[in-house]
Amino acid sequence: MTPEFAIGIAKDAIEVTLLISLPILGIGMVVGLAVSIFQAVTQIQEMTLSFVPKIVAVMLALLAFFPWIMNKLTVFTENLIINIPQYIR
């Protein structure tokens, strides 16, 4: 296995990781921004007000995106397993 080959596998793994985390992090960021704007407008500075909606939104996003995430991870893992003979050459 050449260093370029190992770097290619690592690059693919990082791309898949970023791709599957993007929707969850994006929804968390949007909800956090909305809660921050609400807190600034109403001058309510309660810590749980900023924490609980983000947790709920991320959990709902995980439920919504779970089939897509599992599909991406399964395809990536299948490609790794199928290509094992080429990796050991």
C-alpha positions as CSV (number, residue, x, y, z in Angstrom):
1,M,0.0,0.0,0.0
2,T,1.5,3.3,-1.1
3,P,1.3,6.5,1.0
4,E,-0.9,8.1,-1.8
5,F,-3.3,5.2,-1.6
6,A,-3.6,5.5,2.2
7,I,-4.1,9.2,1.9
8,G,-6.9,8.6,-0.7
9,I,-8.7,6.3,1.7
10,A,-8.3,8.8,4.6
11,K,-9.6,11.6,2.3
12,D,-12.7,9.5,1.4
13,A,-13.4,8.8,5.0
14,I,-13.1,12.5,5.9
15,E,-15.4,13.4,3.0
16,V,-18.0,10.9,4.2
17,T,-17.7,12.2,7.8
18,L,-18.2,15.8,6.7
19,L,-21.1,14.9,4.4
20,I,-23.1,13.0,7.0
21,S,-22.5,15.6,9.7
22,L,-23.4,18.6,7.6
23,P,-27.2,18.4,7.9
24,I,-27.2,17.8,11.6
25,L,-24.7,20.6,12.3
26,G,-26.5,22.9,10.0
27,I,-29.9,22.4,11.7
28,G,-28.2,22.9,15.1
29,M,-26.7,26.1,13.9
30,V,-29.9,27.5,12.5
31,V,-31.9,26.6,15.6
32,G,-29.1,28.1,17.8
33,L,-29.2,31.3,15.8
34,A,-33.0,31.5,16.0
35,V,-32.9,31.0,19.8
36,S,-30.1,33.6,20.1
37,I,-32.1,36.2,18.2
38,F,-35.2,35.4,20.3
39,Q,-33.1,35.9,23.5
40,A,-31.7,39.2,22.2
41,V,-35.2,40.5,21.3
42,T,-36.9,39.4,24.5
43,Q,-33.8,39.9,26.8
44,I,-34.4,36.5,28.3
45,Q,-30.9,35.1,29.2
46,E,-31.8,31.6,30.4
47,M,-29.2,29.0,29.7
48,T,-31.7,26.1,29.3
49,L,-33.6,28.1,26.7
50,S,-30.6,28.0,24.4
51,F,-29.7,24.4,25.2
52,V,-33.0,22.4,25.0
53,P,-34.2,23.5,21.6
54,K,-30.9,22.7,20.0
55,I,-30.9,19.3,21.5
56,V,-34.4,18.6,20.4
57,A,-33.7,19.9,16.9
58,V,-30.6,17.8,16.5
59,M,-32.4,14.7,17.7
60,L,-35.3,15.3,15.3
61,A,-32.7,15.8,12.5
62,L,-31.0,12.6,13.4
63,L,-34.3,10.8,13.1
64,A,-35.1,12.4,9.8
65,F,-31.6,11.9,8.2
66,F,-30.8,8.5,9.7
67,P,-31.8,6.4,6.6
68,W,-29.7,8.7,4.4
69,I,-26.7,8.6,6.8
70,M,-26.8,4.8,7.1
71,N,-27.0,4.5,3.3
72,K,-23.8,6.7,2.9
73,L,-22.0,4.8,5.6
74,T,-23.1,1.4,4.2
75,V,-21.9,2.3,0.7
76,F,-18.6,3.6,2.0
77,T,-18.0,0.4,4.1
78,E,-19.1,-1.9,1.2
79,N,-16.5,-0.2,-1.1
80,L,-13.8,-0.7,1.5
81,I,-14.6,-4.3,2.0
82,I,-15.0,-5.1,-1.7
83,N,-11.7,-3.4,-2.5
84,I,-9.7,-5.3,0.2
85,P,-7.9,-7.5,-2.5
86,Q,-6.7,-4.4,-4.3
87,Y,-5.5,-2.8,-1.0
88,I,-3.2,-5.7,-0.1
89,R,-1.5,-5.8,-3.5
